[in-house]
Amino acid sequence: MNLLDIPVDPDAVQARHWIVVELSKPEYQAAKPTWFDRLSSAVWDWLSSLRLGTDGVTQGPVLVVVTVVVLAAIVAAFLVFGRPRLGATSDASGPLFRRGDERRSADIRRSALAAAARAEWTIGIEEMFRAIARGLDERTIVSAMPGSTARDVAVKAGEAIPALADDLAAAAVAFDEVRYLGGEGTEAVFRRLEALEADTRSERPEPAGARR
C-alpha cells in the first residue's frame, strides 16, 4: 500500500484494517514471539483506547495521521533493526564447563550414562558433550579452556577430525539447545552423542600439516 494513496477520510474500521494488514506481513510474523508481536499488541490496545468523538470531520483526518505515524514507526524500526531472526535467542551459547569442573572424561561419561539410565536425557546430553570435549582435550586435539563454548570445541575438533566435523557441529547445537535455550533432551539425540563420543575416542586427528 502506497501511503500517498490513503483516502482522506477513512473510518475507524478502515484505519484498523490498515494496521492489521501491515503487521500481518511475513517479515513481521517470521519470529514469534518478538518485539514486533509486542508492538502490534500495544498498537491494538492503544487504538482500542482512543475516543476521538463521533463526527466524521474530526475523526477521519486524525485517524489518517495516527495510521501514518504507526506505519512509519513500524517501517523505521524494520529498517533500523532489520528483519527479525527466527528465535532471536537461537545463537545463545555459554561456557561448556561449570567453574571448577576438573573431572576426567571417563567420569563425565559415566555421569552421562547414569543420567540416561534415569531417562534424564537433557542432563545426559549435556554431560556426554562435556565428555567429548574433555576427551579431546586430554588427547591434546583441542584445548577446552575455561570459558570455551560447545561451538568453540566443535569448530576446533572439526578442523582436526574433518570426518566428524558435521556430527560435532550438530552435537554442539544440541548441547546449546538443552543447556541454554530451554530445549528438552530426547533419547535419540543422546544416543547420537553417545555414538559420537565413542567415535572421537577412536578417530585419529589429521596431521597438522595436512589441515587447510
N, C-alpha and C positions, 0 to 999 in steps of 0.2 A: 504493500500500500504506500502510495506517494503522499507525503504529508501535505503537498500542495493541492491534492485532490480532496481534502477533507471538506465535507459540507459545512456551510457557515452556521447551520442551526440544527445540530444533532440533538436527539433527545437522550435521556439518561440510559435507556436500553442500548442505543447505538453506541454511545461512548463506552459503556461497559463491554460491549461486544468487541470493540477495537482492542481493548486491553487484553481480553481473553485470547483473541487471535494472536496477538503479539507474543504473549507469554507462553502460548502453546507450541511455538515453533520448535523444531528439533534441537536447535542449538541451546535452547533454554531448558529443555527437558532431558538432555543427554545424561545428566548426572544427578540422580535423586538420592537422598535429599541434599540440596546445595543452597547457597545463599540466594540463587535465583528463585528457588521454591519459597524460601522465607520472604523474599522480596514480593513475590506475587501474592502471598498470603497477606502481607502487610498492606499491599495496594488494595486488595479486596476489602479488608477491614476499614481502610481509610475511606474508600468510595462509599461503603455502606453507611458510614457515619456522617456523610455530607448531607446537609439540609440547606439547599440553595434557594428554596422558595418555589413557587409553582408557576410563576409567569414565564412563558417561553422566551420573552425578550431578554430576561436576565439569565435564565438557566442555560440557554444554548451557547452563547459566547463563553461563559465561564467553563462549561464542560469541554469546549474546544481547547481552551487554554490548559485545563487540567490534563486532558488526554495527551496533548502535545508535549507537555512538560514530563509526564510519566514515561511516554515512549522515548523521548530524548534522553532521559536519565538511564533507561534500560540499555539503549544503544551505546551511550557513552561508557557505561560500565562494561559492556561487552567488548568495546574497542580497547579499553584500558587493561582489563584483566584477561582478555582472551576467552576462547571457548572453554567452558568448564570441563575438566577431565572426569572420566567415569571413576567415581570413588576417589575423591581428592586425596585420600589417605593411602592409596594403593602403593605409593612409593615409601611408605613408612618402614623404617628399619631401625635397628638399635644394636647394642652390644650383644655379642653371641654368648659370652660367659658372664655369670654374675661375679661381682667383685670377690676376690679371694678364692675362686674356684680353681683348685690345683689338682683335681682328680686326673688319674690316668685314663686313657681311652678305654681300657678294659673295664674299669669301674663304671664309667659313664654308660658303656654298652650294657652292662648288667642292670643298671638303673633303668635304661630304656626298655629292656626286655621285661623287667619286673612290672613296669607301668603297663606294658602291653598285656601281660598276663591278667591284669586287673581291668582290662579294656579301657584304660585311660590313654586314649590314642593321642590326645593333644600333648600330654607330658611325654609320651613315648616318642613322638615326632621331634619335639624339642631336644630331648636327650640323645636321640640317635644322630641328629645332625651334629650335635656337640661332640659325640664320639667320633664322627667322621673328621671333624676339624681337628680335634686333639690328636687323633691317629696320624693325620697328615703332618701335623706339627712335630710329633715325635719322630717321624721319619725325615724331618727337615725338608719336606716337599713344599710346605707353606709355613709361614710364621703366624700363628693365631695369637697375636699380641692383645693385651688388654684394650678394649675398645673396638676390636675388629668386629665387623658385622658378618652375617652369613653370606652376604653378597661379595664382600671382600674375599672371603675364603674361597667361594665358588669360582670367582674370576681367576684368582691366582692358581688354584688347583687345576682349573680347566686348561690353563696355559701349559701347566706341567704334564697333565694327563689328558691330551685332546680327545681321546676315545671316550672319556667320561664327562666332557665339558657340558654337554646338554643336560645330562642327568644331574650334575652338580648344580647347574643353574636352576633347574626345576626344584631341586631339593631345598635350595636357599629360599626360593619363593614360598615353598610350603612352610618352612620354618617361620618366616616373617608373617605369613598369613595367620598361623595359630598363636604366635608369640606376641605380635604387635598389632594385628588387625582384628583380633577378636574372632577369628575363624575357629570352627570346630574340626578337630582332627578326625580322621577316619582310618579304619584298619587298612584299606587299600593303599593309602598314602604311606602309612607306617611301613607296610611290607616293602614298598618300593625303596624307602630309605634304608631299611634293613638289608636289602639285597645290595644297594649301592655301597653301604658301609663295608660289606664283605668284599665287594669289587675293589674298593680303594685300598684294602689291605693286601690284595694280591697283584694289583696292577703296578707295573713299574713305570716311573716317570721317564719322559724323553730326556736324553742328554741335553744340557743347557745349550750346546752349540747347534742342536737340531731344531730348536724352537725359533719361531719367527719373532 
